[in-house]
Amino acid sequence: MLKDPVCGMEVDAKTAAGKSEYLGITYYFCSNGCKKAFDKEPQKYVGKVEDSHSAHHH
């Protein structure tokens, strides 16, 4: 399962409502609304996703 970068909901890549590519990474969305929000301001949501994945700060 993957996380929708806009709302944080878990999304299955096979059944996702939409997907977008940004900086070489594919993001999957639970709804068209989340995809539209991401497409409008991807940098706003990519930061959130990266923050949740970084386990350690040195």
KOLTILO-600040 format. One record per residue (C-alpha): residue number from 1; residue in one letter; x, y, z. Coordinates in steps of 0.05 Angstrom, whole numbers. Layout:
BEGIN
{NUM, "a", {X, Y, Z}}
...
END
This chain:
BEGIN
{1, "m", {0, 0, 0}}
{2, "l", {22, 71, -15}}
{3, "k", {3, 137, 17}}
{4, "d", {-36, 190, -19}}
{5, "p", {10, 251, -10}}
{6, "v", {-48, 299, -4}}
{7, "c", {-94, 267, 48}}
{8, "g", {-48, 212, 76}}
{9, "m", {-98, 157, 60}}
{10, "e", {-70, 88, 41}}
{11, "v", {-78, 75, -33}}
{12, "d", {-68, 11, -74}}
{13, "a", {-29, 27, -138}}
{14, "k", {-74, -20, -177}}
{15, "t", {-139, 13, -156}}
{16, "a", {-117, 85, -146}}
{17, "a", {-163, 139, -174}}
{18, "g", {-104, 173, -206}}
{19, "k", {-29, 181, -209}}
{20, "s", {21, 236, -224}}
{21, "e", {95, 237, -234}}
{22, "y", {137, 291, -201}}
{23, "l", {214, 293, -200}}
{24, "g", {217, 222, -227}}
{25, "i", {172, 193, -172}}
{26, "t", {101, 168, -184}}
{27, "y", {49, 187, -133}}
{28, "y", {-19, 153, -127}}
{29, "f", {-84, 185, -104}}
{30, "c", {-148, 162, -71}}
{31, "s", {-190, 211, -111}}
{32, "n", {-188, 258, -170}}
{33, "g", {-193, 317, -121}}
{34, "c", {-128, 296, -87}}
{35, "k", {-94, 287, -155}}
{36, "k", {-117, 357, -177}}
{37, "a", {-92, 388, -113}}
{38, "f", {-24, 354, -121}}
{39, "d", {-18, 373, -195}}
{40, "k", {-31, 446, -177}}
{41, "e", {22, 450, -122}}
{42, "p", {64, 386, -121}}
{43, "q", {121, 417, -79}}
{44, "k", {71, 431, -23}}
{45, "y", {56, 357, -15}}
{46, "v", {122, 325, -33}}
{47, "g", {154, 358, 28}}
{48, "k", {102, 326, 74}}
{49, "v", {114, 257, 45}}
{50, "e", {190, 262, 52}}
{51, "d", {184, 286, 124}}
{52, "s", {144, 225, 144}}
{53, "h", {195, 179, 113}}
{54, "s", {258, 207, 145}}
{55, "a", {269, 165, 207}}
{56, "h", {332, 198, 234}}
{57, "h", {357, 269, 237}}
{58, "h", {432, 279, 250}}
END
